[in-house]
Amino acid sequence: MKKLIVTFSELGLKDLSIVGGKNASLGEMYNQLSDQGILIPNGFATTSSAFWQFLHENNIEDKLQVLLKGLNRETFANLHEIGEKARKFILDSKFSEAFSEEIFKAYQNLTNNELSEVAVRSSATAEDLPQASFAGQHETYLNIKGKDALLVAVKNCCASLYTDRAIKYREDNGFLHSDVALSVGVQKMVRSDKACSGVGFTLEPESGFQQIIHLSGVWGLGENIVQGTVNPDEFYVFKPTLELGKNAIIQKKLGDKMETLIYAESNGHSSTVNIPTEIEKQQEFVLTDLEVLKLANWALTIEKHYNKAMDIEWAKDGITNELFITQARPETVHHSNVQTGYKIYNLTKRGEILATGNAIGTKISVGTARLLQSPRDSHKLKEGDIIVTNTTSPDWDPLLKKAGGIVTNTGGRTSHAAIVARELGVPAVVGSKNATEVIQDGEIITVSCAEGKTGFIYKGKLDFEEHLIDLKNIKLPETEAKLILSDPEKAFQLSLYPNSGVGLLRMEFIITHKIQIHPMALVKFNEIQDELVKGEIAKLTAGYPSKTAYFIDRLSQGIATIAAAFYPKEVIVRMSDFKTNEYANLIGGKQFEPKEENPMLGFRGASRYYHELYKDGFSLECEAIKKVRDEMGLTNVIVMIPFCRTLEEGRKVINVMAENGLIQGENNLEIYMMVEIPSNVILATEFAEIFDGFSIGSNDLTQLTLGVDRDSEIMSTIFNENDLATKKMIEIAIKKANKSGIKIGLCGQAPSDFPEYASFLVNTGIDSISFNPDALLKGIENMNNAEVKRHSQLTSD
């Protein structure tokens, strides 16, 4: 006789047909990974044989088949009616006394006769396959206690094989209903209601970037993440430096976590209630850095064991303070992506912004907004409409398949709406907070997820472009083709472009958008005279141990995200190069910046770094770089000094950096200099004795060679990077760098705009050329053509 109950200790992946993907995976991890320190709550599972025997004993096999034959497979208009009847067949049936006793006996053994709380989870025999996740299709019941409550929960799980969403999912994925059985897993309860829980992916969920482990979490039970009820905390961990034992958390995002899901008193039956989260808890991350690293290491071990990207659920027990893995399934969105090409979407112009939130995917969609309260409003939705609602759950799945886009008030990157949107390939903006208030039902809107991790909902129809990038036919030139970047949110996607690294990472974008505060206003917070400014700074830095820690943390995370995306390729980070008027626009900046008639030629670049007015601010920049390189392990970061006027100034900056722990040569630290002043060219050989490499800033070098303000509209016809004098300066700089044996690159638009300019640089002996992302592919084409021409000339000579 076939077994009706099996313990986790008896299970492995080979048993998928017996206990379904979820339970087979739990058994596999319990047996194979526990000795590596990964904690899996013990449990047992009912088998597919038990399920088929249950249907047979109650004479409902044929009834279910006949019922499902009547499903309208064109409109699914009778789906709800069919599902309800199918579930009633099961719920009205009875377990045999023998089966009930086996369940109870296994429950007693699991809990050492204490009959304590357990989790009861559904596991279908065709679920958690790489091509179909079945995530959220079947029911889970938590905090179940006692024999009667357990038997009710097990039967309810069996009935959930025929939820409307599960029926539709099997139809959509080509599974025969009669081939799928339901196994029920019963596990020791992890009391995450008293702590926290969440999910994890062993890749970056938007781009599919393979070297990231993405964790998210909320206070209390994890259903708030799945349902998208709250915006969770997020953690990004970089695998290569995690394996080196570094503090590999490259990014942390604090979610609002407005509600906490806990158990309600319910006489042994599964019942939960959301309560408001205390303000202090909202401002606190659910996991410590050590806990994040522990979960990330577990996730990496699980991924290696399964040899594929994984979607993981975790929970922390608030009584024992132990972390557990409660589920692991193959990741289904990016599993088969061998990226040989992809589409890029760009708005041709922006419009009135109605709402913003987390961008899911990278697409743009235009359609009619449909404000829906629940799946019962399905009759209002037409194919291609954009669903706007508070939140979604698996019950929404049949509707979501018709939508051209999804917008929700709540939820993070791992909420139900986000997961389904990725699987369907439609853009979604989740966690917008007020979309249902500011968007009118029936109005035309544009949903844009093509502008980084922030998604935008615009009023009306906006024009956009689609470009297909075919990576198969793009060959990198011998001369390095690098990117000019500033926005960390686009780093993972842009890293998929053909490239040789990042030739210029502009720090100013991170300071302006992620920090917003003048560094000296953080150093000298107590000296700020404007109380309104003081209040604004206090609000932004809440939760940090010090005001300066806020700057270091935010800047290091922005730099680390880009450095990780392109690792181990070089990422050249230019230290801050605001002009005084730009620094003054930062919060608190006016008090700490002198007023200058010509900021372009004033207190900027290297001269600030050792000056008393900014030296303490520069030390924060150095601390951030040190954290990225030494703590996080991203030693592919090269530091670059802008606007260094004299040799003495160059030495001073090197010394100040050393005082701040950035010692040239230590931990392979290289320090480059921007070549953008005629003195840099004239004394290039001497500067090469101080710095490890050069990067030509063609805009400033053109400006100072020709004596033209590059921002002057009147003089715009004279400002020309192609001018003979500018090109002569560039040629001298390249040849001197080559002779001194140090690298030299150029950052600018001209090599992509003008093929002859690319030829000039390649022929002169430049080591690298850096482009803005939209110009990279054209630049590579020009460089390749220039190299072909050069090789043919050398051959003919």
Summary of the structure (lengths in Angstrom):
residues: 797
radius of gyration: 29.9
end to end distance: 85.5
largest distance: 94.8
contacts: 2898
relative contact order: 0.07
helix: 42%
strand: 22%
